[in-house]
Amino acid sequence: MQVNNLREVLSKTHNIRIAVIGDLMVDEYVWGDVHRICPEAPVQVVDVVKEEFLLGGAANVVNNLCLLGCKVSVISVIGDDDNASILKTLLKKIDCDTKGLFIDKGRKTTRKTKIIAVNQQVLRIDKETRDLVSEEYEERLLEFVRKNANYYDVILLSDYGKGVITKKVSQKIIEIAKKNSVPIIVDPKGKDFSKYANATVIKPNKKECEIASDITIVDKDSFNKAGRKLLQSLKLDALIVTAGADGIVVFEKGKEPLYIPTETKEIYDVTGAGDTVLATIGLGIALGLNYIESARLSNIAAGIVVGKVGTSTVSKDEILHYVEMHQPYNVFKIKSLDELKRVVKMHRSNGKTIVFTNGCFDLLHLGHINLLQMSKRYGDILIVGINSDESVRRLKGKARPFINEEERAHILSALDCVDYVTVFEEDTPVNLLKELKPDVLTKGGDYKLGEVVGKDLVENYGGKAVVIDIVKGISISKMVDDILSKINSR
């Protein structure tokens, strides 16, 4: 997937209108430390450090879509209890449309409490009902969908088996969607997939595919057989199966199954990954991507989410950053100031430490490499500011630079230790420091700490400045003199 095309596609998410119908939940996270075992029983004692409430279940699908910039309507039935109040408050914060949210005073709103210690879930406590919604609320849901179906670009059914997506609700909504030519994407639950027949796309995981098809999946051939059976028997346009470490498999009518390798590098928590996949498949289809392109987009998004702890979402900037980092030569490491401000905000929200260094970097040498590698050790993200050609001429004389700013930026972006490169026109990086506010400012050791431009600025907002020892005997002027000397001696 080309990043320029993807950037253009994702720029249109604010025009997309999506309905999410399904089982809404509150996810309560209790974060703590474990240092001892309970004296009364052989269990860990969790010292609570932090508690928070997040949107879970179908509400996490809503959260993903809102963060991606879509206009989202949530349609469901919840109770009239404390958990419902928490849920409505969280939905209000993300500015989604809740006109399709119906209150059943006899129903319990689902809440899952997850105890996290040392970045691992050690216990989960569920408070919920799995009873099917009454006929009255089935009809209220369906009437709302009938009246509003032609407003949506896509409808998503997120079935967690808690009673909202009954067989009647599922089949009638699929019928309504088809009648209004609205794609309907389903994240299924249970053994009987007949309730989702005639949907546009169903997105089960590999185990669900195995159970629903009644075919044991032991290899690629049996996987293909199971997928084709569901595709045909349920009369789907496509079946998109998530297969964990094996990535995603796309089955389409009249085409060979396509296996898309996982984009996951490190797995910390798979919570919410399925919600992200459903959200991004639906978004992709609404934006005009085909099923394979939508599956690739969801594969990237899921790979980002499982690298986080807790019920997580993914932003457009995170998706674009991932794609950029996998383009040839890393040319998309080169950013304008406005672009850098966005990616720095994104990295900070994920707890990353930002390091900044700057220079002309004209004729890259061992001293530069040492500076950059040592700088990266002070944090997670290294941004390198380089002086523009005009700025270098003002500082170094009319004969400089030897290499123009575009080439210098591309050379630096090829280094693994460098995350981003930006060109600045001024003689000093003060403006960049004011705008980006890096956590750490580094400079080569031919400067004394008190001489480092921007030191006071960075320290005033709580950052720190560091001088890194230089590699002695190396300089651009010496390199040039040595080259000229060898040429003249010939």
C-alpha positions in Angstrom: 0.0 0.0 0.0 1.6 3.2 -1.2 1.7 5.9 1.5 0.8 8.8 -0.8 -2.3 7.1 -1.9 -3.2 6.0 1.6 -2.7 9.6 2.9 -5.1 10.8 0.3 -7.6 8.1 1.1 -7.5 8.7 4.9 -7.8 12.5 4.4 -11.5 11.8 3.5 -12.5 10.0 6.7 -14.4 13.1 7.9 -16.9 12.6 5.2 -17.6 8.9 6.1 -20.8 8.0 8.0 -20.9 4.7 9.8 -23.4 2.9 12.0 -22.1 0.5 14.6 -24.7 -1.9 16.0 -23.9 -4.4 18.8 -23.1 -5.2 22.4 -21.7 -2.2 24.2 -19.4 -2.7 27.2 -17.4 -0.7 29.8 -13.8 -2.0 30.2 -12.5 -1.1 33.7 -8.7 -1.3 34.0 -7.1 -1.6 37.4 -3.4 -1.1 37.1 -1.0 -2.1 39.9 2.2 -3.6 41.1 2.9 -7.1 42.6 5.5 -7.4 45.3 4.1 -10.1 47.6 1.8 -13.2 47.9 -1.3 -13.1 50.1 -0.8 -14.8 53.5 -4.4 -16.1 53.5 -4.2 -17.8 50.1 -1.6 -18.5 47.3 -2.5 -15.5 45.2 -0.7 -12.3 44.2 -1.5 -9.1 46.0 -2.0 -6.2 43.6 -1.2 -2.8 45.0 -3.4 -0.5 42.9 -1.7 2.4 41.2 -4.3 3.6 38.7 -7.9 2.9 37.6 -9.6 3.9 34.4 -12.7 3.2 32.3 -12.5 2.6 28.6 -15.0 1.8 25.9 -15.2 -2.0 25.2 -17.0 -4.4 22.9 -18.9 -2.7 20.1 -18.2 0.6 21.8 -14.5 0.1 21.1 -15.3 -0.2 17.4 -17.1 3.1 17.7 -14.0 4.6 19.5 -11.7 3.4 16.7 -13.8 5.0 14.0 -14.2 8.3 15.9 -10.4 8.5 16.4 -10.0 7.9 12.7 -12.2 10.9 12.0 -15.5 9.3 10.9 -19.0 10.4 11.8 -20.3 7.4 13.9 -23.8 6.5 15.0 -24.0 3.9 17.8 -27.1 1.7 17.9 -27.7 -0.6 20.9 -29.7 -1.5 24.0 -28.1 -0.9 27.5 -29.4 -0.9 31.0 -30.2 2.0 33.4 -27.4 1.6 35.9 -24.1 3.0 37.0 -22.3 1.2 34.1 -24.7 2.7 31.6 -23.9 6.2 33.0 -20.1 5.6 32.6 -20.7 4.3 29.1 -22.8 7.3 28.0 -20.2 9.7 29.5 -17.4 8.0 27.5 -19.4 8.0 24.3 -20.1 11.7 24.8 -16.4 12.4 25.0 -15.7 11.0 21.6 -18.7 12.9 20.0 -20.5 10.1 18.4 -24.3 10.1 17.7 -26.2 8.2 20.4 -29.7 8.8 19.2 -29.9 5.0 18.5 -29.1 4.1 22.1 -32.1 2.6 23.9 -32.4 2.2 27.7 -34.0 -1.0 29.0 -34.4 -0.6 32.8 -34.5 -4.4 33.3 -31.2 -4.9 31.6 -27.7 -5.0 33.0 -25.0 -3.0 31.2 -21.9 -5.1 30.7 -18.7 -4.2 32.6 -15.5 -6.1 32.5 -12.9 -5.4 35.2 -9.4 -6.3 34.2 -6.6 -6.4 36.8 -3.2 -5.5 35.2 0.1 -6.1 37.0 3.5 -5.8 35.4 1.8 -5.2 32.1 0.0 -8.5 32.2 -3.7 -9.2 32.9 -3.8 -11.4 36.0 -7.6 -11.5 36.6 -10.9 -10.5 34.9 -14.2 -9.9 36.6 -17.4 -9.8 34.4 -20.7 -8.2 35.4 -23.2 -8.8 32.6 -26.3 -10.4 31.2 -26.4 -12.6 28.1 -30.2 -12.6 27.8 -31.6 -11.7 24.4 -33.2 -8.3 24.1 -37.0 -8.4 24.2 -39.2 -8.2 21.1 -40.1 -4.6 22.0 -36.4 -3.5 21.8 -35.8 -5.6 18.7 -38.5 -3.6 17.0 -37.2 -0.3 18.4 -33.7 -1.1 17.0 -35.0 -2.1 13.6 -37.3 0.9 13.3 -34.4 3.2 14.0 -32.2 1.4 11.4 -35.1 1.5 8.8 -35.4 5.3 9.2 -31.7 6.0 9.0 -30.2 3.3 6.8 -29.8 5.5 3.7 -27.7 8.0 5.7 -24.9 5.5 6.3 -22.0 4.6 4.0 -21.5 1.3 5.8 -23.2 -0.6 8.7 -21.1 -2.7 11.1 -22.6 -5.5 13.3 -20.4 -6.2 16.3 -21.8 -9.3 17.9 -20.3 -10.2 21.3 -23.1 -12.7 22.2 -24.6 -10.5 24.9 -28.1 -10.5 23.4 -28.4 -7.4 21.3 -27.7 -9.0 17.9 -30.5 -11.6 17.9 -31.1 -13.7 14.8 -34.1 -11.5 13.9 -32.2 -8.3 14.4 -29.2 -9.5 12.4 -31.3 -10.8 9.4 -33.6 -7.8 9.3 -30.7 -5.3 9.4 -28.9 -7.2 6.6 -32.1 -7.0 4.6 -32.5 -3.3 5.3 -28.9 -2.7 4.3 -29.2 -4.6 1.1 -32.4 -2.7 0.2 -30.6 0.6 0.7 -27.4 -0.6 -1.1 -25.3 -0.1 2.1 -22.5 -2.6 2.7 -22.9 -4.5 5.9 -19.8 -6.0 7.7 -20.2 -8.5 10.6 -17.9 -9.5 13.4 -19.7 -12.8 14.3 -20.1 -14.8 17.5 -21.1 -18.4 18.2 -21.4 -21.6 16.2 -24.4 -20.7 14.0 -23.5 -18.2 11.3 -26.8 -18.6 9.5 -28.0 -15.5 11.3 -25.4 -13.5 9.2 -26.4 -15.0 5.8 -26.4 -12.5 2.9 -24.1 -10.0 4.7 -21.6 -8.2 2.5 -18.6 -9.4 4.6 -18.2 -11.5 7.7 -15.0 -11.2 9.7 -14.5 -14.3 11.9 -11.2 -15.5 13.4 -9.7 -18.8 12.4 -11.2 -20.8 15.3 -14.6 -19.3 14.6 -14.2 -20.2 10.9 -13.4 -23.8 11.9 -16.3 -24.2 14.2 -18.9 -22.5 11.9 -17.8 -24.5 8.9 -17.5 -27.8 10.8 -14.1 -28.3 9.1 -11.0 -28.9 11.2 -8.3 -26.5 10.0 -4.9 -28.2 10.0 -3.3 -26.8 6.9 -3.8 -24.4 4.0 -6.0 -26.8 2.1 -8.4 -27.3 5.0 -8.4 -23.6 5.7 -9.3 -22.8 2.1 -12.0 -25.5 2.2 -13.5 -24.0 5.4 -13.4 -20.5 4.0 -15.0 -21.4 0.7 -17.7 -23.3 2.4 -18.8 -20.3 4.5 -18.4 -17.9 1.6 -20.8 -20.0 -0.5 -23.3 -21.2 2.0 -23.8 -17.8 3.6 -23.9 -16.1 0.1 -21.3 -13.5 1.1 -19.4 -11.1 -1.2 -16.3 -11.8 0.9 -15.1 -13.6 4.0 -12.1 -12.0 5.8 -10.6 -14.3 8.4 -8.1 -13.1 11.1 -5.5 -15.9 11.7 -3.4 -14.5 14.6 0.3 -14.9 13.8 -0.6 -16.0 10.3 -2.1 -12.7 9.4 -5.4 -12.3 7.5 -7.0 -14.4 4.7 -9.4 -12.9 2.2 -11.9 -15.2 0.4 -13.9 -13.7 -2.5 -16.3 -15.1 -4.9 -14.5 -16.4 -8.1 -11.0 -15.7 -6.7 -8.2 -17.7 -5.1 -7.9 -17.0 -1.3 -5.3 -14.3 -0.5 -3.0 -14.8 2.5 -1.8 -11.5 3.9 1.2 -12.0 6.4 0.9 -10.4 9.8 2.3 -6.9 10.4 2.8 -7.6 14.1 6.4 -7.1 15.4 5.8 -7.4 19.2 2.6 -8.6 20.9 1.8 -7.0 24.3 -2.0 -7.3 24.4 -4.5 -8.6 21.8 -7.4 -6.9 23.6 -9.5 -4.9 21.1 -7.6 -6.1 18.0 -10.7 -7.6 16.5 -12.6 -4.4 17.0 -9.9 -2.5 15.2 -10.0 -4.9 12.3 -13.8 -4.6 12.0 -13.6 -0.8 12.2 -10.8 -0.5 9.6 -12.3 -3.0 7.2 -15.6 -1.1 7.3 -13.8 2.2 6.9 -11.8 1.0 4.0 -14.9 -0.2 2.2 -16.7 3.0 2.9 -13.7 4.9 1.4 -13.9 2.9 -1.8 -11.1 0.4 -1.2 -11.6 -3.1 -2.4 -11.8 -6.1 0.0 -8.1 -6.9 -0.3 -7.0 -3.3 0.2 -9.4 -2.9 3.2 -8.0 -6.2 4.7 -4.4 -4.9 4.3 -5.3 -1.6 6.0 -6.9 -3.6 8.9 -3.9 -5.8 9.1 -1.6 -2.8 9.6 -4.0 -1.3 12.2 -4.2 -4.5 14.2 -0.4 -4.9 14.2 -0.2 -1.5 15.8 -2.9 -2.2 18.4 -1.5 -5.5 19.7 1.8 -3.6 20.4 -0.1 -1.7 23.1 -1.4 -2.7 26.5 -5.2 -2.4 27.1 -8.2 -1.9 24.9 -6.6 0.2 22.3 -7.3 2.2 19.2 -5.2 3.4 16.3 -4.9 6.8 14.7 -4.4 7.9 11.1 -1.0 9.2 12.1 0.1 5.9 13.5 -1.1 4.0 10.4 0.7 6.5 8.1 3.8 6.3 10.3 3.9 2.5 10.0 3.5 2.6 6.2 6.1 5.3 5.9 8.7 3.3 7.8 8.2 0.4 5.4 8.7 2.4 2.2 12.0 2.0 0.2 14.9 4.1 1.5 12.8 5.5 4.3 12.3 8.7 2.3 9.2 9.5 4.3 11.3 10.1 7.4 11.8 13.6 5.9 9.2 15.8 7.5 8.1 19.5 7.4 7.7 21.2 10.8 3.9 20.8 10.7 4.2 17.1 10.0 6.7 16.7 12.8 4.4 18.3 15.3 1.7 15.8 14.5 4.0 12.7 14.7 5.6 14.0 17.9 2.2 14.4 19.5 1.4 10.9 18.4 4.6 9.4 19.9 4.2 11.4 23.1 0.7 10.0 23.6 2.3 6.5 23.4 4.8 7.4 26.1 7.8 7.9 23.9 10.8 10.1 24.7 11.8 12.6 22.0 15.5 13.4 21.3 16.6 16.2 19.0 20.0 17.0 17.6 21.0 19.3 14.7 23.9 20.3 12.4 24.9 20.8 8.8 25.9 17.2 8.3 27.8 18.1 5.1 29.9 15.1 4.1 28.8 12.5 6.7 31.6 11.1 8.7 32.3 8.8 11.7 31.9 11.7 14.2 28.4 12.3 12.9 27.5 8.7 13.1 28.8 8.5 16.7 26.7 11.6 17.6 23.5 10.2 16.1 24.0 6.7 17.6 24.7 8.1 21.0 21.8 10.5 20.8 19.4 7.7 20.1 20.4 6.1 23.4 18.8 9.0 25.3 15.3 8.2 24.1 12.9 6.4 21.7 12.6 8.8 18.8 15.5 10.7 17.3 14.8 13.8 15.2 17.6 15.4 13.3 17.4 19.0 12.2 19.7 20.0 9.3 20.6 23.5 8.1 19.3 24.5 4.7 21.8 25.2 1.9 21.3 29.0 2.4 21.8 28.6 6.2 25.0 26.5 5.6 26.4 29.2 3.3 25.8 31.9 5.9 27.6 29.8 8.6 30.3 28.1 6.6 31.0 30.3 3.6 30.0 30.4 -0.1 31.8 27.2 -1.0 29.5 25.2 1.2 27.6 22.9 1.4 29.3 20.3 -0.6 26.1 18.2 -0.7 22.7 19.9 -1.1 20.0 19.8 1.6 17.9 17.2 -0.2 20.7 14.7 -0.5 21.9 15.3 3.0 18.3 14.7 4.3 18.1 11.4 2.3 21.5 10.2 3.5 20.5 10.8 7.1 17.1 9.1 6.7 18.8 5.9 5.6 20.4 5.5 9.1 18.4 3.1 11.4 19.1 5.3 14.4 17.4 8.3 12.8 13.6 8.4 12.9 12.9 11.8 11.3 14.8 14.5 9.5 13.7 18.1 9.0 15.4 21.0 7.2 15.3 24.4 8.8 16.1 27.8 7.2 17.3 29.7 10.3 20.9 29.7 11.5 19.9 28.0 14.8 17.2 25.4 15.7 15.6 27.6 18.3 12.3 27.8 16.5 12.2 24.0 16.0 12.9 23.5 19.7 10.1 25.9 20.7 7.6 24.1 18.5 8.6 20.4 19.1 9.8 20.7 22.8 12.0 17.6 22.7 12.7 15.8 26.0 16.4 15.7 25.2 18.7 18.0 23.2 22.1 16.7 22.2 25.1 18.3 20.6 28.6 17.1 19.7 31.3 17.5 22.3 33.3 20.3 20.5 30.8 22.5 22.4 30.7 23.2 26.1 27.3 22.6 27.7 26.8 26.3 28.3 27.4 27.0 24.6 24.7 24.7 23.3 22.1 26.8 21.5 18.6 26.1 23.0 19.9 24.6 26.3 18.1 27.2 28.5 15.0 26.9 26.4 14.8 23.1 26.8 15.7 23.1 30.5 13.0 25.8 31.2 10.2 23.4 30.2 11.7 20.4 32.0 13.9 18.8 29.3 17.6 18.3 29.4 20.6 19.1 27.2 23.5 16.7 26.7 26.9 17.1 25.2 28.2 13.9 23.5 32.0 13.3 23.3 33.4 13.8 19.8 35.5 11.4 17.8 38.8 13.2 17.9 40.8 14.0 14.8 37.8 14.0 12.4 36.2 17.0 10.8 34.9 18.0 7.4 37.7 20.5 6.8 40.3 17.8 7.5 38.5 15.4 5.2 38.5 18.0 2.4 42.1 18.9 3.0 43.1 15.2 2.9 41.1 14.6 -0.4 42.7 17.7 -2.0 46.1 16.6 -0.8 45.7 13.2 -2.4 44.4 14.7 -5.7 47.3 17.2 -5.9 49.9 14.5 -5.2 49.0 12.5 -8.2 
